[in-house]
């Protein structure tokens, strides 16, 4: 090794922080870690509570849908249409639940990510209640049950 380089290395002193910086730095780091941990806990709690609320809505919707199965066909469709209004109001707000006609069908399709209400048998629930359309109650029940069961399984805007 070069003797000049060895002498220069011997003259170096050890690296160290200023005497008063050690305590302040540790306190700031500990505070940042604690705040990050608290924020993570808060985000987790909010997500858990929102998921739990969605699951409660799903269970209530499925329970009320099951209660409509004992009604005669016309009363059944009316009860299911009312259930859809309440469910839309709960999931998306009053403005969504106040829509009518094709707008209502489109909003329901967007809410449930389907085409059941604009192109399928669900049209009876959105605009066919006052018409004499024939609808298969079992098919409508099955599809509504499938749509309601997905309420808690995905995030809704």
Secondary structure by P-SEA (a helix, b strand, c coil): ccaaaaaaaaaccccccccaaaaaaaaaaaaaaaaaaaaaaaaaaaaaaaaaaaaaaaaaaaaaaaaaccccaaaaaaaaaaaaaaaaaaccccccccccaaaaaaaaaaaaccccccccccccccccccccccccaaaaaaaaaaaaaaccccccc
